[in-house]
Amino acid sequence: GVYYQKYYYSFISLLNNNNEKVFYISSDKKDTIELKNVTNVYVGEGILRTLFFLFVKTTNFFLTVTDLENNILKKNSNVKNYIYVFHAAISIHKSYTKSAFNNYDTILCIGDYHVKEILEQEKIYNLPKKKLIKAGYFYFDYLLSKASFDTHGNKILIAPSWNYSKKNFLNNQCEDLIEYLINKKFDIIFRPHPEHYKRSSLILDKIRHKFNSFNNFQFDNSIDNYKSMDNSHTLITDNSGISIEFLIVFKKPVIFFDKFSKIHNPEYNFLSSDIFEENFKNKFGFRYSKDKLINFDNEIKKAQLEFNLKKI
């Protein structure tokens, strides 16, 4: 949908500039790309989309959908090359399902860690070899082209990740955290993950209705998230990939609520490879695992101080 367009817009722009003919397929009517060599095709979310996947004919089909062939989106023999494009810079083996990438022909890897992880997975499970291309992360390019890097004030961005588990940061902590920070006079930007609108709409409605009357609360449901990152001086999350973008591109501190694991593959220990996002937390993040928020405003100051020392 339109919320995911930003992750591959830079790549599509590159193809457009090279005069490649691109058909942009989406199940969201609002999700269109207005570039000269791009044709937008709306397929909806029902039988039309299913039939489109069964009969589409093309050489290269770029997708950011995991578990191809294991859900309603099926492969067909008229497509020569199914190519996966990442929309998060995390490892493949903990926050994705075991079979998330098995049915792709080509993977556009963000870094060496993706190459190492996929090769090891193929060896352990005797999977067909995929073509692995070191493509970098197109979303970094997009953010760098959009951001002003001009942060003011004391805004805190709260961005929970989505999680199959019902015990998670959004359901069990966000409401109390927002209330605490509002009372401490912080300016809060709350930005749900796009999947939350499908899976957790009731809790989002509750948070919106409870805090919308406060001048220091903003519910960010905009398509783009770069403005929220640009305008905030600290990010609070649990396991969201936005943490990597916030740290690397904007060079600002992240506090991780560590009580809530995101394990979408119970067999994630099958790989000997380190988990990229866990290493990232340890080296650059500030991990918070306490049950209560007493003096949490001091923890924010501590995290900011520690991060600034690391930057030096």
N, C-alpha and C positions, 0 to 999 in steps of 0.2 A: 504494500500500500504506500500511500504518499509519505508516511513517516519514515520509510526505509530508503526513499529516493536519494537522500543526501549521501548514502554510503557508496553509491556508484555513479553519482552525477559527474564527478571529475573524469572518470573513465569514459563515460559516454561522450563527454565534451571532447576528449582526446580523439575518439573515433570519428566524431563529427568533423573535427578540424582536419582529419586525414581523408575526408570525403568518403568515409565508409557508410554504406547504407545500413541504418539501424531501425529495427522495429522494436518499440518499447511496449512490452506487454504488462498490463496491470489489471487487478480485480477491483480497483478503486477509480471511480470516474474523475476524481479530483487529481489523480496522479498522472500528470502529463509532463512532457519535456518539450519545450518550444525551441528546438534547434533545427536548422535548415535541412539536415539529412536524417532527421528522426521522424518516424511515423508512429503515432500513438495508437495502440490497439487495446480496447477495453473488452475484457472477457468475463467480468462478473465473478461470482463465487459459487455458482451452481453447475448445472449440467454443461453449459456452454464452455466453462473453463476446463472441465474434465475432457470434453470432446476435443477442445483445442490442443491439449497436451497429447492426445492420442493420434492426432492427424497432422500436427504442424510439421513442416518440412523445412529444414535449414541446415547449414553446415555447423555453425557454432551457436549454442544456446546457453547464454549466461544466466545463472540463477543465484539467488541468495536464500533459497529454501533448503533446509536440511531434510534428511530422510527421504530424498527422492525415491520413488518406487515403493516406499513403505507406508505411504498415505494415499490420498485421493489423486495426487499428481503422479502419473505414470510415464515411463519412458516409451519411446517408439522408435522403430528402425529407420525412420526418415530423418532422424537427427544424428549427424555424424559425431558430434562432440558436445557432451553436456559438461559445462564448466561452472564450478562453484566459486562465488565471490563472497569473501568474509564480510560480515557487518559488525564484527567485534574482534579485538586483537588478543583474544584469549586462547589458551591451549584447547586441543580437540577432545581431550579424554575425561574431563570432569563435568563441565557444564553443558556438554552436548551428549546426546544419546550414543550408545555403542555403535549404532549403524548409520550415524548422521551423514557420513560422506562416502559410504561404501559404493554407491551406485553412480558416482560421477566418473567421468573419463579424465577430467583435468581439474586440478585445484590451483587457484591463484593464491599462493602462500604469502602471508604477510612477512614472515621472517624464517630464519634457519630452523627455529624451534618447530614450526609447522612441518617442514620437510622431514626433520628427524622423527617427529611423532607419527606422521602418516606412514613413513617407510617401516617403522617398527610395528605399527598396527598391521600393515599388510603382511609382514613376515610371521607374526604371531598367529593371525587368523587365516593365513593362506589366502589372502584376497588378491583379486586381479590388480596388476600394477596400474597405477594412475600416472598421468603426466603431471609433474609438479613444477610449477613456474613461480619463481621468486618475483612477485609483483609489487611488494610493498603494500601499504594501506592507503587506498584512495581517499578515505575519509580524512586523513591527516592533511592531504592537499586541499581538500574542500575547506576545512577549518582554517587553515593558514590563509586562504584567499578571502575569507569572510570576517575573521575576528579583528577587533580593533586593539585588543590587549590594553584596555584602559579601564582598570577596575577602580571603583570608588565605593566608600561606605563600608558597612559591615554585613553584607549580604551572605547568607548561607544557602547553598544549593543542596537540597535533599533529593536524592535520586535512587529509589529502591530498584533492585533488579527484579525480574519476574522469576518465579520458582514453581516447579511442580508441587513441592511440599506446601501444605497448608500452614505449617509453622514457618513463618518467614518474616522478614523485616517490615514489609508493608502491613501485614495483618497484625503483628504482635508488638510493634515498637513505634511506628511512624507517628501515630496520633499523639502519643505521650511526648515524643520528642518535639514535635511541632509546638505543642502547647507549652512545654518547658521553655523553648527558645523564644517564643512570642512573649512570654512573661518576663524573660530576661532582656527584652527590647532588641533582640536581633531582628533584622529583616530576613524573611524566609521566602525562598523560591522553592516550591514543591513541584517536582517534575516526575510523573509516573512514566514507567516504561510503556511503549505502545501495546504490549500484550496485556497490560493491566486493564485496559478498556474492554477487553474481551473476557478476561478471567476474573477480575476483581472490581467490577463496576460499583457494587454496593459499598465497599469500603472507600472507594474514591468519592462517591456521592456524600458519604458521611463526613469525610475530611473537608470537602469543599463547603458543605453547608455549615459546618462547625466553625470554620476559621475565616470564611470569606469576608466577614464584617470587620476584620482587623486590618488596619492600614499597613501593618508590617508583614502581611501574608499575601503571597501571589501564587495562584494555581496555574502552572505553565502547561497548557495543552497545545501549544503552537507546534507546527510541523517541524521547525528547526530547533535544535537545542543549543546552538553556538552562542546565542545571546545570553542565555542563562549562565553558561560557563564563563562567558566574557565578563559578565556583571557581578559574579560572585568571587569572594576571596577564599572560600573554603567549600569543599564538597564533602557531604556525608552520604555514605552508601553502605551496602553490605557486600555485594559481589558484582556490581554492574561494570560492564566494560567501559563505561563513561569515565571511570577512574583513570584508566590508562591515557585516554585522550586529555583529560583535565591536567594530569601531571606532565605529560610529555609536550603537549602543544602549548598549554597555558602556563605551565610551570608554577602551579599553585597546590597547596596541601590538601590531602584527602584523609578523612577519618573513616575507618572501616568498622562497622558494627559486626563484631566477630562471632557473635552467638549463632548466627544463622548461616549454615552451610548451604551451598547450592550444588547438589550432587544429582545430575541428570543421568549419570551412568554409574550404577553401583559397582561396576567392575573397573572403575577408573585406574585402580592400582595395577592393572595388567601391563601398563607401560612403565618402564624404568625411568623414562624421561621426567624431568622436573615439570611441575605445573607453572607455566609462565606467570599467571596472575598471582599465584601464591608467593613466588619469588619477588614479584613487583611490590606486593603488600609489605613484605619483610624489609625490603631495601629502601622504599620511598614513602610508604604509608604510615599512618598512626593507627594501631589496632586497639579497639575498645571492646571489652568483653564483660563489663560489669552489668548487673541486672538493673540497677537503679541509676537515675540521672543526677544524683546529688553532686553539686559542684561541677557539673559537666561543662559549664561556661569556662571554667579554668582549664579543663581538658582541651577545649578548642584553642585557647591561648597557648597551651603547652605544645599542641600539635603544630601550630603556626611557627612557634619559635624553633622547634626541632627541625622543621622543614627548611626554614631560612638558613639554619646552620649547615644543613646538608648542601644547600645551593652554593654556599660560600666554598 
